[in-house]
Amino acid sequence: MKRRLGWLSFLLGIGLAAAAACAAPIGYQAVSRDAFPVFDDPEMLSAEEAERDGVIYPRDPIIGVYYGGEAKAYPITIMGVHELGNDTIGGIPIAVSW
Amino acid sequence: MYDRRLNGKVLSFGHAGILYKKSFVMYDRSTESLWVHVTGKAEVGPLKGQQLTFIPSTITTWSQWKAAHPKSLVLPGYRRGGFMGTYKGATRPNPFGLAVFVDFKAKLYPFKELQQHEIVNDRFRDTDITIAYLPETNTAIAWKRHVNEQSLTFTWSGQKDEHGSNALLKDQETGSHWSAMTGAALSGELQGRQLEQLQHYPILMHRYHAFYPEGDVFD
């Protein structure tokens, strides 16, 4: 009986330590900070280049933004790599997140 | 999508690696405050309580987008490199809805309802809005339907534009034709006028309820 309690408290200890290690001020720390490669002011491709290089196909889902006379498309599969990016559109700074 | 300007400064963001209600959290590199990317609100740190301004964006297919914006630029990368995340809108739309924002208050339009109506003329927080839904590409877009001190009531025109795009709306008041993708009046009495796009994004319904427990739902 004593031995079993020992094991239980041991497991509880591991659990608490793990919880403490994952604790964050909000939510929980799933991966380390900056584990996702956030992009900054990326060099964009023209529509022709993107299609020619196989970056994008007609049925691919994208996040599109049109602002200040400028249009940009962020393919969702590629956003899945970055999750987040800093860019500009029509001269104003934007954050793109997926 | 957010405007990175806040109180006269430009923020830049990194990935905090934190999950909150199953969505990631970002931090701004100058104050290291933590921002929930779904809401654009800072929840921890010196900027706690601040709200980023939305920049309206649209989730659609490349073909639908390119027909409206032939000169659109494209973010490069490895097409098969990433995850789709939880978005399966094109094949599994039912658990998703379109969250639409007026004055940072949310209303959800379930895709199930949008598929049934194809266009919804609604009023939310004293604003007349229309949600246009294109079933072929499972694209939903929300616009303010107030132009020239006049509220417009939209239907699908059933016609195609010169690019072969099916995304043509008609207003019942003047019979003008509008692009559902750009919000521009292409012909008729109101030609040259522009609708204002509302912030909106598709979101899993249960996640919407987690982030916006007070949020409205269209039914």
Chai-1 contact restraints between the chains, C-beta under 6 A:
chainA,res_idxA,chainB,res_idxB,connection_type,confidence,min_distance_angstrom,max_distance_angstrom,comment,restraint_id
A,A24,B,I18,contact,1.0,0.0,6.0,A-B,restraint_1
A,P25,B,V44,contact,1.0,0.0,6.0,A-B,restraint_2
A,I26,B,Y20,contact,1.0,0.0,6.0,A-B,restraint_3
A,I26,B,L34,contact,1.0,0.0,6.0,A-B,restraint_4
A,I26,B,E43,contact,1.0,0.0,6.0,A-B,restraint_5
A,I26,B,V44,contact,1.0,0.0,6.0,A-B,restraint_6
A,G27,B,I18,contact,1.0,0.0,6.0,A-B,restraint_7
A,G27,B,L19,contact,1.0,0.0,6.0,A-B,restraint_8
A,G27,B,Y20,contact,1.0,0.0,6.0,A-B,restraint_9
A,Q29,B,G17,contact,1.0,0.0,6.0,A-B,restraint_10
A,Q29,B,I18,contact,1.0,0.0,6.0,A-B,restraint_11
A,A30,B,L19,contact,1.0,0.0,6.0,A-B,restraint_12
A,V31,B,G17,contact,1.0,0.0,6.0,A-B,restraint_13
A,S32,B,G17,contact,1.0,0.0,6.0,A-B,restraint_14
A,R33,B,A16,contact,1.0,0.0,6.0,A-B,restraint_15
A,R33,B,G17,contact,1.0,0.0,6.0,A-B,restraint_16
A,D34,B,G14,contact,1.0,0.0,6.0,A-B,restraint_17
A,D34,B,H15,contact,1.0,0.0,6.0,A-B,restraint_18
A,A35,B,G17,contact,1.0,0.0,6.0,A-B,restraint_19
A,F36,B,H15,contact,1.0,0.0,6.0,A-B,restraint_20
A,V38,B,G14,contact,1.0,0.0,6.0,A-B,restraint_21
A,V38,B,H15,contact,1.0,0.0,6.0,A-B,restraint_22
A,P42,B,L75,contact,1.0,0.0,6.0,A-B,restraint_23
A,M44,B,L73,contact,1.0,0.0,6.0,A-B,restraint_24
A,L45,B,V74,contact,1.0,0.0,6.0,A-B,restraint_25
A,L45,B,P76,contact,1.0,0.0,6.0,A-B,restraint_26
A,A47,B,S72,contact,1.0,0.0,6.0,A-B,restraint_27
A,A50,B,V74,contact,1.0,0.0,6.0,A-B,restraint_28
A,V55,B,P76,contact,1.0,0.0,6.0,A-B,restraint_29
A,V55,B,R79,contact,1.0,0.0,6.0,A-B,restraint_30
A,I56,B,W62,contact,1.0,0.0,6.0,A-B,restraint_31
A,I56,B,V74,contact,1.0,0.0,6.0,A-B,restraint_32
A,P58,B,W62,contact,1.0,0.0,6.0,A-B,restraint_33
A,P58,B,S63,contact,1.0,0.0,6.0,A-B,restraint_34
A,R59,B,T61,contact,1.0,0.0,6.0,A-B,restraint_35
A,D60,B,W62,contact,1.0,0.0,6.0,A-B,restraint_36
A,P61,B,T61,contact,1.0,0.0,6.0,A-B,restraint_37
A,I62,B,W62,contact,1.0,0.0,6.0,A-B,restraint_38
A,I62,B,W65,contact,1.0,0.0,6.0,A-B,restraint_39
A,I63,B,S57,contact,1.0,0.0,6.0,A-B,restraint_40
A,I63,B,I59,contact,1.0,0.0,6.0,A-B,restraint_41
A,G64,B,T58,contact,1.0,0.0,6.0,A-B,restraint_42
A,G64,B,W65,contact,1.0,0.0,6.0,A-B,restraint_43
A,V65,B,M1,contact,1.0,0.0,6.0,A-B,restraint_44
A,V65,B,S57,contact,1.0,0.0,6.0,A-B,restraint_45
A,Y66,B,H69,contact,1.0,0.0,6.0,A-B,restraint_46
A,A71,B,H69,contact,1.0,0.0,6.0,A-B,restraint_47
A,A71,B,S72,contact,1.0,0.0,6.0,A-B,restraint_48
A,K72,B,L73,contact,1.0,0.0,6.0,A-B,restraint_49
A,A73,B,W65,contact,1.0,0.0,6.0,A-B,restraint_50
A,A73,B,S72,contact,1.0,0.0,6.0,A-B,restraint_51
A,A73,B,V74,contact,1.0,0.0,6.0,A-B,restraint_52
A,Y74,B,L75,contact,1.0,0.0,6.0,A-B,restraint_53
A,T77,B,R79,contact,1.0,0.0,6.0,A-B,restraint_54
A,T77,B,G82,contact,1.0,0.0,6.0,A-B,restraint_55
A,I78,B,L75,contact,1.0,0.0,6.0,A-B,restraint_56
A,I78,B,G77,contact,1.0,0.0,6.0,A-B,restraint_57
A,I78,B,G82,contact,1.0,0.0,6.0,A-B,restraint_58
A,G80,B,G82,contact,1.0,0.0,6.0,A-B,restraint_59
A,G80,B,F83,contact,1.0,0.0,6.0,A-B,restraint_60
A,G80,B,G85,contact,1.0,0.0,6.0,A-B,restraint_61
A,V81,B,G81,contact,1.0,0.0,6.0,A-B,restraint_62
A,V81,B,G82,contact,1.0,0.0,6.0,A-B,restraint_63
A,E83,B,H15,contact,1.0,0.0,6.0,A-B,restraint_64
A,E83,B,F24,contact,1.0,0.0,6.0,A-B,restraint_65
A,L84,B,H15,contact,1.0,0.0,6.0,A-B,restraint_66
A,L84,B,M26,contact,1.0,0.0,6.0,A-B,restraint_67
A,N86,B,S12,contact,1.0,0.0,6.0,A-B,restraint_68
A,P93,B,R4,contact,1.0,0.0,6.0,A-B,restraint_69
A,P93,B,V10,contact,1.0,0.0,6.0,A-B,restraint_70
A,I94,B,M1,contact,1.0,0.0,6.0,A-B,restraint_71
A,I94,B,I55,contact,1.0,0.0,6.0,A-B,restraint_72
A,A95,B,Y2,contact,1.0,0.0,6.0,A-B,restraint_73
A,A95,B,R4,contact,1.0,0.0,6.0,A-B,restraint_74
A,A95,B,F13,contact,1.0,0.0,6.0,A-B,restraint_75
A,V96,B,M1,contact,1.0,0.0,6.0,A-B,restraint_76
A,S97,B,H37,contact,1.0,0.0,6.0,A-B,restraint_77
